[in-house]
């Protein structure tokens, strides 16, 4: 991922959730993200604007949300890193997965 596209931990969570929702439903909506993350609509809107400004999603208010090609790559990278950390915690540190 380009240095200018580096994401905060919060934006990583958003792009990962968007990726999973799109995998399930083909598109994502703000209300889907709100429900999945348990955050306010205002928080979702702010994150969507930020991800759109970075060129990672296609977003317009009240429209469906899709990932750009670069957004798909970024989301897969985030998911890969999160899975590696999860595996480390479970297998190496023996932390319960619950």
LOZAKE-709105 format. One record per residue (C-alpha): residue number from 1; residue in three letters; x, y, z. Coordinates in nm, 2 decimals. Layout:
BEGIN
NUM, ALA, X, Y, Z
...
% end
This chain:
BEGIN
1, UNK, 0.00, 0.00, 0.00
2, UNK, 0.13, 0.34, -0.09
3, UNK, 0.26, 0.55, 0.20
4, UNK, -0.01, 0.82, 0.12
5, UNK, -0.27, 0.56, 0.16
6, UNK, -0.17, 0.43, 0.51
7, UNK, -0.48, 0.39, 0.72
8, UNK, -0.55, 0.43, 1.09
9, UNK, -0.65, 0.13, 1.29
10, UNK, -1.01, 0.26, 1.28
11, UNK, -1.01, 0.30, 0.90
12, UNK, -0.86, -0.05, 0.87
13, UNK, -1.16, -0.18, 1.06
14, UNK, -1.40, 0.00, 0.83
15, UNK, -1.24, -0.12, 0.50
16, UNK, -1.23, -0.47, 0.63
17, UNK, -1.60, -0.46, 0.72
18, UNK, -1.68, -0.31, 0.39
19, UNK, -1.49, -0.59, 0.21
20, UNK, -1.68, -0.86, 0.40
21, UNK, -2.02, -0.70, 0.35
22, UNK, -1.96, -0.67, -0.02
23, UNK, -1.85, -1.03, -0.03
24, UNK, -2.19, -1.12, 0.12
25, UNK, -2.42, -0.87, -0.05
26, UNK, -2.22, -0.74, -0.36
27, UNK, -2.25, -0.38, -0.22
28, UNK, -2.24, -0.22, 0.12
29, UNK, -2.46, 0.05, 0.27
30, UNK, -2.39, 0.28, 0.56
31, UNK, -2.65, 0.11, 0.77
32, UNK, -2.48, -0.23, 0.71
33, UNK, -2.15, -0.09, 0.84
34, UNK, -2.32, 0.08, 1.14
35, UNK, -2.49, -0.25, 1.24
36, UNK, -2.17, -0.45, 1.19
37, UNK, -1.94, -0.22, 1.39
38, UNK, -2.19, -0.09, 1.64
39, UNK, -2.10, 0.27, 1.57
40, UNK, -2.30, 0.59, 1.50
41, UNK, -2.41, 0.69, 1.15
42, UNK, -2.20, 1.00, 1.19
43, UNK, -1.89, 0.80, 1.26
44, UNK, -1.96, 0.58, 0.95
45, UNK, -2.01, 0.89, 0.73
46, UNK, -1.68, 1.04, 0.85
47, UNK, -1.49, 0.72, 0.78
48, UNK, -1.65, 0.68, 0.44
49, UNK, -1.56, 1.03, 0.34
50, UNK, -1.20, 0.97, 0.45
51, UNK, -1.18, 0.63, 0.26
52, UNK, -1.33, 0.79, -0.05
53, UNK, -1.08, 1.08, -0.03
54, UNK, -0.80, 0.83, -0.02
55, UNK, -0.94, 0.66, -0.34
56, UNK, -1.02, 0.33, -0.16
57, UNK, -1.40, 0.33, -0.20
58, UNK, -1.67, 0.48, -0.43
59, UNK, -1.90, 0.67, -0.20
60, UNK, -2.18, 0.92, -0.23
61, UNK, -2.44, 0.99, 0.04
62, UNK, -2.74, 0.76, 0.03
63, UNK, -2.58, 0.54, -0.24
64, UNK, -2.42, 0.20, -0.23
65, UNK, -2.06, 0.17, -0.14
66, UNK, -1.81, -0.02, -0.34
67, UNK, -1.44, -0.07, -0.32
68, UNK, -1.20, 0.06, -0.59
69, UNK, -0.94, -0.17, -0.72
70, UNK, -0.69, -0.01, -0.48
71, UNK, -0.94, -0.04, -0.20
72, UNK, -0.98, -0.41, -0.27
73, UNK, -0.60, -0.45, -0.25
74, UNK, -0.59, -0.25, 0.08
75, UNK, -0.87, -0.45, 0.23
76, UNK, -0.71, -0.78, 0.15
77, UNK, -0.38, -0.66, 0.30
78, UNK, -0.56, -0.55, 0.62
79, UNK, -0.74, -0.89, 0.64
80, UNK, -0.41, -1.08, 0.58
81, UNK, -0.24, -0.88, 0.86
82, UNK, -0.53, -0.92, 1.10
83, UNK, -0.54, -1.30, 1.04
84, UNK, -0.17, -1.32, 1.10
85, UNK, -0.20, -1.14, 1.43
86, UNK, -0.50, -1.36, 1.53
87, UNK, -0.30, -1.67, 1.45
88, UNK, 0.00, -1.55, 1.65
89, UNK, -0.22, -1.47, 1.95
90, UNK, -0.40, -1.81, 1.94
91, UNK, -0.11, -2.04, 1.84
92, UNK, 0.20, -1.87, 2.00
93, UNK, 0.05, -1.69, 2.30
94, UNK, -0.22, -1.94, 2.36
95, UNK, -0.49, -1.68, 2.40
96, UNK, -0.84, -1.81, 2.37
97, UNK, -1.03, -1.72, 2.05
98, UNK, -1.35, -1.62, 2.22
% end
